Amino acid sequence: MVLSSVVKCFGRAGRTVRAADGIDLSVGRGETVALLGRNGAGKSTTIGLLLGLDEPDSGSVRVLGRTPEQAVRAGLVGAMLQDGRPIQRVTVRELIAFVASTYPRPMPVAEALSLAGLTDFANRRVDKLSGGQTQRVRFAVALAGSPELIVLDEPTAALDVEARRTFWDSMRAYARRGNTVLFSTHYLEEADGNADRIVVVDRGRVVANGTGAEIRASAGHSLVAFDLAGRPAEGLERLPGVVTVEVSGDRARLYTDDSDATVVELARLGAIRGLQVSRATLEDAFLALTAHADAASVTAREEGAV
């Protein structure tokens, strides 16, 4: 699966938005890759382009050596999108059997039910299932064609912790067969725990691409947190090494690329209460990367206006 210099624009409220702004992305066979980004970052647009639901304004998209439309028609791609309502008065088995019958080389129904963790619910009506069980039905529908690639758009949105855990157990069982998985998520721990590689998208561009450990390291920051104890936060951004400052209530959080220098200067300025120094988490790295993307975008617009 390869996206090369893909651009996709949409008109909104009298202006053009670049939902994909030169995206370059490749996913190898057998990989599990997470798309991470804020609302409006371009994740769903990227997925729509991969599935042939949208066409790029420029650039190219290839899926398993074919166009997206060809790959989907051949049953090589399965998808689980955010939207969808349960079908009335049909059982889980009947639904999966019907969907499977539309593909040239479908997965056996019993196998799809097993992989999705639905064997015990096969004879239950789809519209009588819980939210977590319904999500598993959507996963089974995506598996029905026996695809080599499965694309999941926010697959665990609105699920409770137990339902999320059950879903990812099913997804990992599918991936262990050597299949390819691409999923988008807002849950950083899901990306870190279930993906071989994480791609961070912001403002329609890829701003980071690597393992969770590599992305944490790429931010290059440590966190220095302490209690302000009533002191003003002004000037903290000028401390040695400090890149970003966050203040919540009486607690300051400094993202720094030289935590030793930052702490030494803090100590020189006075007593430090509740000091905490730690390595950047994936969330810290994500916030830093998207903050940098915002700054770069603003700079680019300012330079273009000159």
C-alpha positions in Angstrom: 0.0 0.0 0.0 1.6 3.3 -1.1 0.4 6.9 -1.2 2.8 9.2 -3.1 2.5 13.0 -2.8 -1.2 12.7 -2.3 -3.2 16.0 -2.2 -7.0 16.1 -1.5 -8.9 19.4 -1.0 -12.4 20.1 0.1 -14.3 23.4 0.0 -15.7 24.4 3.3 -17.5 27.7 4.2 -16.1 29.5 1.2 -12.5 28.3 1.6 -10.5 25.4 0.5 -9.1 22.9 3.1 -6.2 20.6 2.2 -7.3 17.5 4.1 -4.3 15.7 2.5 -1.4 17.9 1.8 1.3 15.9 0.0 1.0 12.7 2.1 3.7 10.1 1.5 3.0 6.8 3.2 3.8 3.1 2.6 2.6 0.0 4.5 4.3 -3.3 3.8 2.6 -6.7 3.7 2.1 -8.1 7.2 2.5 -4.8 9.0 0.1 -3.3 11.6 0.3 0.5 11.3 -1.6 3.1 13.4 -2.6 6.5 12.1 -2.5 9.0 14.9 -3.8 12.5 14.8 -6.2 15.1 16.1 -9.7 15.7 14.8 -9.4 17.1 11.3 -5.8 16.0 11.0 -6.5 14.0 7.8 -6.8 10.5 9.1 -10.3 9.7 7.7 -9.4 11.4 4.4 -6.4 9.2 4.1 -8.5 6.1 4.8 -11.2 7.3 2.3 -8.5 7.6 -0.4 -7.2 4.1 0.3 -10.6 2.6 0.0 -11.4 4.4 -3.2 -14.2 6.4 -1.5 -12.4 9.6 -2.7 -9.9 10.3 -5.5 -6.8 12.4 -5.0 -6.6 15.8 -6.6 -2.9 14.9 -7.3 -0.5 12.2 -6.4 -1.2 8.4 -6.6 -2.6 5.7 -4.4 -1.8 2.0 -4.9 -3.2 -0.9 -2.8 -1.6 -4.3 -3.2 -0.3 -3.3 -6.6 -3.7 -2.1 -7.8 -5.9 0.9 -7.7 -8.0 1.1 -4.6 -11.2 0.3 -6.5 -9.6 -2.7 -8.1 -8.3 -4.0 -4.8 -11.7 -3.6 -3.1 -13.6 -5.3 -6.0 -11.2 -8.2 -5.8 -12.0 -8.7 -2.1 -8.4 -7.9 -1.1 -9.4 -5.1 1.2 -11.8 -5.1 4.2 -12.9 -2.0 6.0 -14.5 -1.1 9.2 -15.7 2.5 9.2 -17.1 4.7 11.9 -20.6 5.0 10.5 -23.1 2.2 10.3 -26.4 0.9 11.8 -27.4 -2.6 12.8 -29.6 -4.4 10.3 -33.0 -5.2 11.7 -34.3 -8.8 12.2 -31.3 -10.8 10.9 -28.9 -12.9 13.0 -25.2 -12.4 13.2 -24.6 -15.6 11.2 -27.1 -14.6 8.5 -25.5 -11.2 8.1 -21.9 -12.5 7.8 -23.0 -15.3 5.4 -24.7 -12.7 3.1 -21.7 -10.4 3.0 -19.4 -13.3 2.4 -21.5 -14.4 -0.6 -20.7 -11.2 -2.4 -16.9 -11.9 -2.5 -15.1 -14.1 -5.0 -13.0 -16.0 -2.3 -14.8 -15.4 1.0 -13.6 -16.5 4.4 -15.7 -19.4 5.9 -18.4 -17.9 8.0 -17.5 -19.9 11.1 -13.9 -18.7 10.8 -14.9 -15.1 10.5 -17.2 -15.5 13.5 -14.4 -17.1 15.5 -11.8 -14.5 14.6 -14.2 -11.7 15.7 -15.1 -13.4 18.9 -18.8 -13.9 17.9 -19.2 -17.7 17.9 -21.4 -17.6 21.0 -23.6 -14.8 19.5 -24.0 -16.3 16.0 -27.7 -16.9 16.3 -28.5 -13.6 18.1 -30.2 -10.8 16.2 -27.7 -8.1 15.3 -30.0 -5.3 16.5 -30.2 -6.9 20.0 -26.4 -6.8 20.6 -24.5 -4.5 23.0 -22.2 -1.8 21.6 -19.1 -3.9 22.0 -20.7 -6.9 20.3 -22.0 -4.7 17.5 -18.5 -3.5 16.9 -17.3 -7.1 16.7 -20.0 -7.7 14.0 -18.5 -4.8 12.0 -15.1 -6.4 12.3 -16.5 -9.8 11.1 -18.2 -8.0 8.1 -14.8 -6.6 7.3 -13.2 -10.1 7.5 -15.9 -11.8 5.4 -14.1 -11.4 2.1 -10.9 -12.9 3.5 -9.0 -9.7 2.8 -5.2 -9.3 2.8 -5.5 -5.8 4.1 -8.0 -4.5 6.7 -8.6 -0.8 7.3 -10.1 0.3 10.6 -11.3 3.9 11.2 -11.5 4.6 14.9 -12.6 1.0 15.6 -13.0 1.3 19.4 -14.6 4.7 19.6 -17.2 4.8 22.4 -16.4 1.3 23.6 -15.7 0.5 27.3 -12.3 -0.8 28.4 -13.3 -4.5 28.4 -14.9 -4.2 24.9 -11.8 -2.5 23.6 -9.6 -5.2 25.0 -11.7 -7.9 23.4 -11.6 -6.2 20.1 -7.9 -5.9 20.0 -7.5 -9.5 20.9 -9.5 -10.3 17.8 -7.5 -7.9 15.6 -4.2 -9.3 16.7 -5.4 -12.9 15.9 -6.1 -11.7 12.4 -2.7 -9.9 12.1 -0.8 -13.0 13.3 -1.9 -14.7 10.1 0.4 -12.4 8.2 -2.3 -10.0 7.2 -1.9 -6.2 7.0 -3.8 -3.8 9.3 -4.1 -0.1 9.1 -6.1 1.6 11.9 -6.8 5.2 13.0 -7.3 6.0 16.6 -7.4 8.7 19.2 -6.2 6.4 21.9 -2.4 6.7 22.2 -2.1 3.6 24.3 -3.9 1.6 21.6 -1.4 2.8 18.9 1.6 2.0 21.2 0.3 -1.4 22.3 -1.1 -2.8 19.0 0.9 -1.3 16.1 4.3 -2.2 14.7 4.6 1.4 13.5 2.9 4.7 14.2 2.3 7.4 11.7 1.4 10.8 13.1 -0.6 13.0 10.8 -1.3 16.7 11.3 -2.8 19.2 9.0 -2.8 16.7 6.2 0.9 15.8 6.4 2.9 13.0 7.9 4.9 14.6 10.8 6.3 11.4 12.3 6.7 7.8 11.2 8.3 5.1 13.3 7.8 2.7 16.3 6.5 4.1 19.5 10.0 4.2 21.0 11.3 6.0 17.9 8.6 8.7 18.1 9.2 9.2 21.8 12.9 9.7 21.1 12.2 11.9 18.1 10.5 14.5 20.3 13.9 14.7 22.1 12.2 16.1 25.2 12.0 15.4 28.9 9.3 16.6 31.2 10.1 18.8 34.2 7.0 19.4 36.4 6.8 21.3 39.6 4.4 23.4 41.8 4.4 27.1 41.3 3.4 27.6 44.9 1.8 31.0 44.0 4.7 32.2 42.0 4.0 33.6 38.5 4.7 31.5 35.4 6.1 34.3 33.3 9.6 33.8 32.1 9.6 30.0 32.4 9.8 29.7 28.6 13.2 31.4 28.7 14.8 28.8 31.0 17.7 26.8 29.5 16.5 24.0 27.3 12.7 24.8 27.6 10.8 24.2 24.4 7.1 24.3 25.6 5.4 25.5 28.8 2.1 24.2 30.1 0.4 25.6 33.3 -2.6 23.9 34.9 -3.7 25.5 38.1 -0.7 25.7 40.3 1.3 23.1 38.4 3.8 23.9 35.7 5.0 21.4 33.1 8.1 22.2 31.1 9.1 20.2 28.0 12.8 20.6 27.7 15.7 19.2 25.6 18.1 19.7 28.5 16.4 18.7 31.8 19.6 19.1 33.8 20.1 22.7 32.8 16.5 23.5 33.3 16.5 22.0 36.9 19.7 23.7 37.8 18.3 27.1 36.8 15.1 26.4 38.6 17.0 25.6 41.7 19.0 28.8 41.4 15.8 30.8 41.2 14.5 29.4 44.5 13.0 26.4 46.2 11.3 23.8 43.9 8.3 22.0 45.3 6.9 18.8 44.0 9.6 18.4 41.4 9.2 15.6 38.8 11.6 14.8 36.0 10.7 12.1 33.5 11.3 11.0 29.9 8.7 12.0 27.3 5.7 9.7 26.9 4.1 9.0 23.6 1.5 11.6 24.5 4.2 14.2 25.2 5.8 13.4 21.9 2.5 13.6 20.1 1.7 17.0 21.6 5.2 18.3 20.8 5.1 17.1 17.2 1.7 18.6 16.5 2.7 21.8 18.2 5.7 22.0 15.9 3.4 21.4 12.9 1.2 24.2 14.0 4.2 26.5 14.3 5.6 25.5 10.9 2.2 26.0 9.3 2.0 29.5 10.7 5.5 30.3 9.6 4.8 29.1 6.1 1.7 31.2 5.8 3.6 34.3 7.1 6.4 33.7 4.6 3.9 33.2 1.8 2.3 36.5 2.5 5.6 38.5 2.2 
